[in-house]
Amino acid sequence: MPGFITRIELYKADQNDYEILHREMRKELFTGLKVSPDKNRNKDLKQVEYTREGPISLLDVNSATLRAAGKTGRKYSFTVIRKR
């Protein structure tokens, strides 16, 4: 069964933005929230990590991430990694 790890960074975001992101990612069936500050750039920039398991394609994971992150109203970047 395919599994994916998705890492997201929100730019100029506050705690409320991350709460929105978390809620929206749960709606998209992502789990396993992990938060870590980005030590290389800005102490206020956090990288959050979610997992998604099941019969889903990389395109579906990308689309779900775009929908969820877009709901925050912030600029963002993300990376999706397929687990083996």
MODELLER restraints for C-alpha pairs under 7 A, 6 or more apart:
rsr = mdl.restraints
at = mdl.atoms
rsr.add(forms.Gaussian(group=physical.xy_distance, feature=features.Distance(at['CA:1:A'], at['CA:54:A']), mean=5.66, stdev=0.5))
rsr.add(forms.Gaussian(group=physical.xy_distance, feature=features.Distance(at['CA:1:A'], at['CA:55:A']), mean=6.29, stdev=0.5))
rsr.add(forms.Gaussian(group=physical.xy_distance, feature=features.Distance(at['CA:2:A'], at['CA:53:A']), mean=6.02, stdev=0.5))
rsr.add(forms.Gaussian(group=physical.xy_distance, feature=features.Distance(at['CA:2:A'], at['CA:54:A']), mean=5.68, stdev=0.5))
rsr.add(forms.Gaussian(group=physical.xy_distance, feature=features.Distance(at['CA:2:A'], at['CA:55:A']), mean=6.21, stdev=0.5))
rsr.add(forms.Gaussian(group=physical.xy_distance, feature=features.Distance(at['CA:2:A'], at['CA:56:A']), mean=6.86, stdev=0.5))
rsr.add(forms.Gaussian(group=physical.xy_distance, feature=features.Distance(at['CA:3:A'], at['CA:52:A']), mean=5.64, stdev=0.5))
rsr.add(forms.Gaussian(group=physical.xy_distance, feature=features.Distance(at['CA:3:A'], at['CA:53:A']), mean=4.25, stdev=0.5))
rsr.add(forms.Gaussian(group=physical.xy_distance, feature=features.Distance(at['CA:3:A'], at['CA:54:A']), mean=6.33, stdev=0.5))
rsr.add(forms.Gaussian(group=physical.xy_distance, feature=features.Distance(at['CA:3:A'], at['CA:82:A']), mean=5.95, stdev=0.5))
rsr.add(forms.Gaussian(group=physical.xy_distance, feature=features.Distance(at['CA:3:A'], at['CA:83:A']), mean=5.19, stdev=0.5))
rsr.add(forms.Gaussian(group=physical.xy_distance, feature=features.Distance(at['CA:4:A'], at['CA:51:A']), mean=5.62, stdev=0.5))
rsr.add(forms.Gaussian(group=physical.xy_distance, feature=features.Distance(at['CA:4:A'], at['CA:52:A']), mean=5.23, stdev=0.5))
rsr.add(forms.Gaussian(group=physical.xy_distance, feature=features.Distance(at['CA:4:A'], at['CA:53:A']), mean=6.42, stdev=0.5))
rsr.add(forms.Gaussian(group=physical.xy_distance, feature=features.Distance(at['CA:4:A'], at['CA:80:A']), mean=6.61, stdev=0.5))
rsr.add(forms.Gaussian(group=physical.xy_distance, feature=features.Distance(at['CA:4:A'], at['CA:81:A']), mean=5.52, stdev=0.5))
rsr.add(forms.Gaussian(group=physical.xy_distance, feature=features.Distance(at['CA:4:A'], at['CA:82:A']), mean=4.44, stdev=0.5))
rsr.add(forms.Gaussian(group=physical.xy_distance, feature=features.Distance(at['CA:4:A'], at['CA:83:A']), mean=5.36, stdev=0.5))
rsr.add(forms.Gaussian(group=physical.xy_distance, feature=features.Distance(at['CA:5:A'], at['CA:49:A']), mean=6.87, stdev=0.5))
rsr.add(forms.Gaussian(group=physical.xy_distance, feature=features.Distance(at['CA:5:A'], at['CA:50:A']), mean=5.78, stdev=0.5))
rsr.add(forms.Gaussian(group=physical.xy_distance, feature=features.Distance(at['CA:5:A'], at['CA:51:A']), mean=4.56, stdev=0.5))
rsr.add(forms.Gaussian(group=physical.xy_distance, feature=features.Distance(at['CA:5:A'], at['CA:52:A']), mean=6.59, stdev=0.5))
rsr.add(forms.Gaussian(group=physical.xy_distance, feature=features.Distance(at['CA:5:A'], at['CA:80:A']), mean=5.68, stdev=0.5))
rsr.add(forms.Gaussian(group=physical.xy_distance, feature=features.Distance(at['CA:5:A'], at['CA:81:A']), mean=5.11, stdev=0.5))
rsr.add(forms.Gaussian(group=physical.xy_distance, feature=features.Distance(at['CA:5:A'], at['CA:82:A']), mean=6.40, stdev=0.5))
rsr.add(forms.Gaussian(group=physical.xy_distance, feature=features.Distance(at['CA:5:A'], at['CA:83:A']), mean=6.90, stdev=0.5))
rsr.add(forms.Gaussian(group=physical.xy_distance, feature=features.Distance(at['CA:6:A'], at['CA:49:A']), mean=5.58, stdev=0.5))
rsr.add(forms.Gaussian(group=physical.xy_distance, feature=features.Distance(at['CA:6:A'], at['CA:50:A']), mean=5.22, stdev=0.5))
rsr.add(forms.Gaussian(group=physical.xy_distance, feature=features.Distance(at['CA:6:A'], at['CA:51:A']), mean=6.16, stdev=0.5))
rsr.add(forms.Gaussian(group=physical.xy_distance, feature=features.Distance(at['CA:6:A'], at['CA:78:A']), mean=6.85, stdev=0.5))
rsr.add(forms.Gaussian(group=physical.xy_distance, feature=features.Distance(at['CA:6:A'], at['CA:79:A']), mean=5.65, stdev=0.5))
rsr.add(forms.Gaussian(group=physical.xy_distance, feature=features.Distance(at['CA:6:A'], at['CA:80:A']), mean=4.43, stdev=0.5))
rsr.add(forms.Gaussian(group=physical.xy_distance, feature=features.Distance(at['CA:6:A'], at['CA:81:A']), mean=6.38, stdev=0.5))
rsr.add(forms.Gaussian(group=physical.xy_distance, feature=features.Distance(at['CA:7:A'], at['CA:47:A']), mean=6.45, stdev=0.5))
rsr.add(forms.Gaussian(group=physical.xy_distance, feature=features.Distance(at['CA:7:A'], at['CA:48:A']), mean=5.56, stdev=0.5))
rsr.add(forms.Gaussian(group=physical.xy_distance, feature=features.Distance(at['CA:7:A'], at['CA:49:A']), mean=4.36, stdev=0.5))
rsr.add(forms.Gaussian(group=physical.xy_distance, feature=features.Distance(at['CA:7:A'], at['CA:50:A']), mean=6.50, stdev=0.5))
rsr.add(forms.Gaussian(group=physical.xy_distance, feature=features.Distance(at['CA:7:A'], at['CA:78:A']), mean=5.39, stdev=0.5))
rsr.add(forms.Gaussian(group=physical.xy_distance, feature=features.Distance(at['CA:7:A'], at['CA:79:A']), mean=5.25, stdev=0.5))
rsr.add(forms.Gaussian(group=physical.xy_distance, feature=features.Distance(at['CA:7:A'], at['CA:80:A']), mean=6.53, stdev=0.5))
rsr.add(forms.Gaussian(group=physical.xy_distance, feature=features.Distance(at['CA:8:A'], at['CA:47:A']), mean=5.60, stdev=0.5))
rsr.add(forms.Gaussian(group=physical.xy_distance, feature=features.Distance(at['CA:8:A'], at['CA:48:A']), mean=5.32, stdev=0.5))
rsr.add(forms.Gaussian(group=physical.xy_distance, feature=features.Distance(at['CA:8:A'], at['CA:49:A']), mean=6.40, stdev=0.5))
rsr.add(forms.Gaussian(group=physical.xy_distance, feature=features.Distance(at['CA:8:A'], at['CA:76:A']), mean=6.96, stdev=0.5))
rsr.add(forms.Gaussian(group=physical.xy_distance, feature=features.Distance(at['CA:8:A'], at['CA:77:A']), mean=5.82, stdev=0.5))
rsr.add(forms.Gaussian(group=physical.xy_distance, feature=features.Distance(at['CA:8:A'], at['CA:78:A']), mean=4.31, stdev=0.5))
rsr.add(forms.Gaussian(group=physical.xy_distance, feature=features.Distance(at['CA:8:A'], at['CA:79:A']), mean=6.69, stdev=0.5))
rsr.add(forms.Gaussian(group=physical.xy_distance, feature=features.Distance(at['CA:9:A'], at['CA:46:A']), mean=6.08, stdev=0.5))
rsr.add(forms.Gaussian(group=physical.xy_distance, feature=features.Distance(at['CA:9:A'], at['CA:47:A']), mean=4.79, stdev=0.5))
rsr.add(forms.Gaussian(group=physical.xy_distance, feature=features.Distance(at['CA:9:A'], at['CA:48:A']), mean=6.55, stdev=0.5))
rsr.add(forms.Gaussian(group=physical.xy_distance, feature=features.Distance(at['CA:9:A'], at['CA:76:A']), mean=5.45, stdev=0.5))
rsr.add(forms.Gaussian(group=physical.xy_distance, feature=features.Distance(at['CA:9:A'], at['CA:77:A']), mean=5.41, stdev=0.5))
rsr.add(forms.Gaussian(group=physical.xy_distance, feature=features.Distance(at['CA:9:A'], at['CA:78:A']), mean=6.29, stdev=0.5))
rsr.add(forms.Gaussian(group=physical.xy_distance, feature=features.Distance(at['CA:10:A'], at['CA:74:A']), mean=6.30, stdev=0.5))
rsr.add(forms.Gaussian(group=physical.xy_distance, feature=features.Distance(at['CA:10:A'], at['CA:75:A']), mean=5.99, stdev=0.5))
rsr.add(forms.Gaussian(group=physical.xy_distance, feature=features.Distance(at['CA:10:A'], at['CA:76:A']), mean=4.42, stdev=0.5))
rsr.add(forms.Gaussian(group=physical.xy_distance, feature=features.Distance(at['CA:10:A'], at['CA:77:A']), mean=6.82, stdev=0.5))
rsr.add(forms.Gaussian(group=physical.xy_distance, feature=features.Distance(at['CA:11:A'], at['CA:45:A']), mean=6.65, stdev=0.5))
rsr.add(forms.Gaussian(group=physical.xy_distance, feature=features.Distance(at['CA:11:A'], at['CA:74:A']), mean=6.27, stdev=0.5))
rsr.add(forms.Gaussian(group=physical.xy_distance, feature=features.Distance(at['CA:11:A'], at['CA:75:A']), mean=5.43, stdev=0.5))
rsr.add(forms.Gaussian(group=physical.xy_distance, feature=features.Distance(at['CA:11:A'], at['CA:76:A']), mean=5.75, stdev=0.5))
rsr.add(forms.Gaussian(group=physical.xy_distance, feature=features.Distance(at['CA:13:A'], at['CA:74:A']), mean=6.68, stdev=0.5))
rsr.add(forms.Gaussian(group=physical.xy_distance, feature=features.Distance(at['CA:17:A'], at['CA:72:A']), mean=5.52, stdev=0.5))
rsr.add(forms.Gaussian(group=physical.xy_distance, feature=features.Distance(at['CA:20:A'], at['CA:72:A']), mean=6.03, stdev=0.5))
rsr.add(forms.Gaussian(group=physical.xy_distance, feature=features.Distance(at['CA:21:A'], at['CA:68:A']), mean=6.11, stdev=0.5))
rsr.add(forms.Gaussian(group=physical.xy_distance, feature=features.Distance(at['CA:21:A'], at['CA:69:A']), mean=5.86, stdev=0.5))
rsr.add(forms.Gaussian(group=physical.xy_distance, feature=features.Distance(at['CA:21:A'], at['CA:72:A']), mean=6.15, stdev=0.5))
rsr.add(forms.Gaussian(group=physical.xy_distance, feature=features.Distance(at['CA:24:A'], at['CA:68:A']), mean=4.88, stdev=0.5))
rsr.add(forms.Gaussian(group=physical.xy_distance, feature=features.Distance(at['CA:25:A'], at['CA:68:A']), mean=5.60, stdev=0.5))
rsr.add(forms.Gaussian(group=physical.xy_distance, feature=features.Distance(at['CA:28:A'], at['CA:64:A']), mean=6.04, stdev=0.5))
rsr.add(forms.Gaussian(group=physical.xy_distance, feature=features.Distance(at['CA:29:A'], at['CA:52:A']), mean=6.84, stdev=0.5))
rsr.add(forms.Gaussian(group=physical.xy_distance, feature=features.Distance(at['CA:30:A'], at['CA:50:A']), mean=5.91, stdev=0.5))
rsr.add(forms.Gaussian(group=physical.xy_distance, feature=features.Distance(at['CA:30:A'], at['CA:51:A']), mean=5.48, stdev=0.5))
rsr.add(forms.Gaussian(group=physical.xy_distance, feature=features.Distance(at['CA:30:A'], at['CA:52:A']), mean=4.88, stdev=0.5))
rsr.add(forms.Gaussian(group=physical.xy_distance, feature=features.Distance(at['CA:31:A'], at['CA:50:A']), mean=5.52, stdev=0.5))
rsr.add(forms.Gaussian(group=physical.xy_distance, feature=features.Distance(at['CA:31:A'], at['CA:51:A']), mean=5.26, stdev=0.5))
rsr.add(forms.Gaussian(group=physical.xy_distance, feature=features.Distance(at['CA:31:A'], at['CA:52:A']), mean=6.36, stdev=0.5))
rsr.add(forms.Gaussian(group=physical.xy_distance, feature=features.Distance(at['CA:32:A'], at['CA:50:A']), mean=5.17, stdev=0.5))
rsr.add(forms.Gaussian(group=physical.xy_distance, feature=features.Distance(at['CA:32:A'], at['CA:51:A']), mean=5.67, stdev=0.5))
rsr.add(forms.Gaussian(group=physical.xy_distance, feature=features.Distance(at['CA:33:A'], at['CA:48:A']), mean=6.66, stdev=0.5))
rsr.add(forms.Gaussian(group=physical.xy_distance, feature=features.Distance(at['CA:33:A'], at['CA:49:A']), mean=5.55, stdev=0.5))
rsr.add(forms.Gaussian(group=physical.xy_distance, feature=features.Distance(at['CA:33:A'], at['CA:50:A']), mean=5.02, stdev=0.5))
rsr.add(forms.Gaussian(group=physical.xy_distance, feature=features.Distance(at['CA:34:A'], at['CA:48:A']), mean=5.49, stdev=0.5))
rsr.add(forms.Gaussian(group=physical.xy_distance, feature=features.Distance(at['CA:34:A'], at['CA:49:A']), mean=4.98, stdev=0.5))
rsr.add(forms.Gaussian(group=physical.xy_distance, feature=features.Distance(at['CA:34:A'], at['CA:50:A']), mean=6.78, stdev=0.5))
rsr.add(forms.Gaussian(group=physical.xy_distance, feature=features.Distance(at['CA:35:A'], at['CA:46:A']), mean=6.62, stdev=0.5))
rsr.add(forms.Gaussian(group=physical.xy_distance, feature=features.Distance(at['CA:35:A'], at['CA:47:A']), mean=5.84, stdev=0.5))
rsr.add(forms.Gaussian(group=physical.xy_distance, feature=features.Distance(at['CA:35:A'], at['CA:48:A']), mean=4.49, stdev=0.5))
rsr.add(forms.Gaussian(group=physical.xy_distance, feature=features.Distance(at['CA:35:A'], at['CA:49:A']), mean=6.48, stdev=0.5))
rsr.add(forms.Gaussian(group=physical.xy_distance, feature=features.Distance(at['CA:36:A'], at['CA:46:A']), mean=5.64, stdev=0.5))
rsr.add(forms.Gaussian(group=physical.xy_distance, feature=features.Distance(at['CA:36:A'], at['CA:47:A']), mean=5.43, stdev=0.5))
rsr.add(forms.Gaussian(group=physical.xy_distance, feature=features.Distance(at['CA:36:A'], at['CA:48:A']), mean=6.49, stdev=0.5))
rsr.add(forms.Gaussian(group=physical.xy_distance, feature=features.Distance(at['CA:37:A'], at['CA:43:A']), mean=6.02, stdev=0.5))
rsr.add(forms.Gaussian(group=physical.xy_distance, feature=features.Distance(at['CA:37:A'], at['CA:44:A']), mean=6.98, stdev=0.5))
rsr.add(forms.Gaussian(group=physical.xy_distance, feature=features.Distance(at['CA:37:A'], at['CA:45:A']), mean=6.03, stdev=0.5))
rsr.add(forms.Gaussian(group=physical.xy_distance, feature=features.Distance(at['CA:37:A'], at['CA:46:A']), mean=4.31, stdev=0.5))
rsr.add(forms.Gaussian(group=physical.xy_distance, feature=features.Distance(at['CA:37:A'], at['CA:47:A']), mean=6.06, stdev=0.5))
rsr.add(forms.Gaussian(group=physical.xy_distance, feature=features.Distance(at['CA:38:A'], at['CA:45:A']), mean=5.80, stdev=0.5))
rsr.add(forms.Gaussian(group=physical.xy_distance, feature=features.Distance(at['CA:38:A'], at['CA:46:A']), mean=5.60, stdev=0.5))
rsr.add(forms.Gaussian(group=physical.xy_distance, feature=features.Distance(at['CA:38:A'], at['CA:47:A']), mean=6.40, stdev=0.5))
